[in-house]
């Protein structure tokens, strides 16, 4: 079982999610820590292998958490946000850019 670490800002945003969403996403992260992939997680395109997005619709909202499994021995939760995009299921570009920035920071920190 691998440890799950959080980018501080991602943990803060995650804490604002409804309790039911947090529980379901924590379950998905626990599955990831065992080396598996939850049914609500999918690879995030364009960010390389090992970066996944947990997508969870809840009531009329959509919640997302992005985690990486390829950064050392730890699973890093990089970003958590409530999706408010009008562009269908696509993740908004600003959210993807934030994930890229945080990924780069973690990689530099681990060197």
C-alpha positions as CSV (number, residue, x, y, z in Angstrom):
1,X,0.0,0.0,0.0
2,X,1.4,3.4,-1.0
3,X,1.0,6.6,0.9
4,X,-1.3,9.3,-0.5
5,X,0.2,12.8,-0.3
6,X,-1.6,16.1,-1.0
7,X,-0.6,19.4,-2.5
8,X,-1.7,21.8,0.2
9,X,-4.0,23.8,-2.1
10,X,-5.6,20.6,-3.4
11,X,-6.4,19.4,0.1
12,X,-7.9,22.8,1.0
13,X,-10.2,22.7,-2.1
14,X,-11.0,19.0,-1.5
15,X,-12.2,19.9,2.0
16,X,-14.9,22.2,0.5
17,X,-16.4,19.3,-1.4
18,X,-19.7,17.7,-0.1
19,X,-19.0,14.9,2.4
20,X,-20.4,12.2,0.1
21,X,-18.1,13.3,-2.7
22,X,-15.0,13.3,-0.3
23,X,-15.8,9.8,0.9
24,X,-16.2,8.4,-2.7
25,X,-13.0,10.1,-3.8
26,X,-11.1,8.8,-0.8
27,X,-12.3,5.3,-1.6
28,X,-10.9,5.8,-5.2
29,X,-7.6,7.0,-3.8
30,X,-7.4,4.0,-1.5
31,X,-7.9,1.8,-4.5
32,X,-5.1,3.6,-6.3
33,X,-2.8,3.2,-3.2
34,X,-3.3,-0.6,-3.7
35,X,-2.1,-0.3,-7.3
36,X,-5.5,-0.6,-8.9
37,X,-7.7,2.0,-10.7
38,X,-11.2,2.8,-9.4
39,X,-14.1,2.9,-11.9
40,X,-14.5,6.7,-11.5
41,X,-10.8,7.3,-12.4
42,X,-9.4,7.7,-15.9
43,X,-6.1,8.6,-17.4
44,X,-5.7,12.3,-18.0
45,X,-4.7,12.8,-21.7
46,X,-1.8,15.0,-22.5
47,X,-0.1,14.8,-19.1
48,X,1.9,11.6,-19.6
49,X,1.3,8.2,-18.2
50,X,0.5,7.9,-14.5
51,X,-1.7,11.0,-14.2
52,X,-5.4,10.2,-13.5
53,X,-8.5,12.2,-13.0
54,X,-11.3,11.1,-10.6
55,X,-14.6,12.4,-12.1
56,X,-17.6,12.4,-9.9
57,X,-21.0,13.8,-10.7
58,X,-23.0,14.8,-7.6
59,X,-26.5,16.2,-7.7
60,X,-26.2,18.9,-10.4
61,X,-22.5,19.5,-9.9
62,X,-19.3,17.8,-11.1
63,X,-16.2,17.3,-9.0
64,X,-12.7,16.4,-10.0
65,X,-9.5,15.3,-8.3
66,X,-6.3,14.7,-10.2
67,X,-3.6,12.4,-8.9
68,X,-0.2,11.1,-10.1
69,X,1.2,7.6,-9.4
70,X,4.6,8.0,-11.1
71,X,6.2,10.5,-8.7
72,X,8.4,8.4,-6.4
73,X,6.8,5.9,-4.0
74,X,3.9,8.2,-3.1
75,X,0.6,8.9,-4.9
76,X,0.2,12.7,-5.1
77,X,-3.1,14.4,-5.2
78,X,-2.3,17.4,-7.3
79,X,-5.6,19.2,-7.8
80,X,-9.2,19.2,-6.7
81,X,-11.9,21.4,-8.2
82,X,-15.6,21.7,-8.9
83,X,-16.1,21.7,-12.6
84,X,-18.1,24.6,-13.8
85,X,-17.2,24.4,-17.5
86,X,-19.8,24.8,-20.2
87,X,-17.6,22.8,-22.6
88,X,-19.2,19.5,-21.9
89,X,-17.1,16.8,-20.2
90,X,-13.7,18.4,-21.2
91,X,-11.5,19.5,-18.3
92,X,-11.1,23.3,-18.6
93,X,-7.7,24.5,-20.0
94,X,-6.9,26.6,-16.9
95,X,-7.3,23.5,-14.7
96,X,-5.0,21.5,-16.9
97,X,-2.4,24.2,-16.8
98,X,-2.6,24.3,-13.0
99,X,-2.0,20.5,-12.9
100,X,1.0,20.8,-15.2
101,X,2.5,23.6,-13.0
102,X,2.0,21.6,-9.8
103,X,3.4,18.4,-11.4
104,X,6.5,20.2,-12.4
105,X,6.9,21.7,-8.9
106,X,6.6,18.2,-7.3
107,X,9.1,16.7,-9.7
108,X,11.6,19.4,-8.9
109,X,11.0,19.0,-5.2
110,X,11.7,15.2,-5.4
111,X,15.0,15.6,-7.2
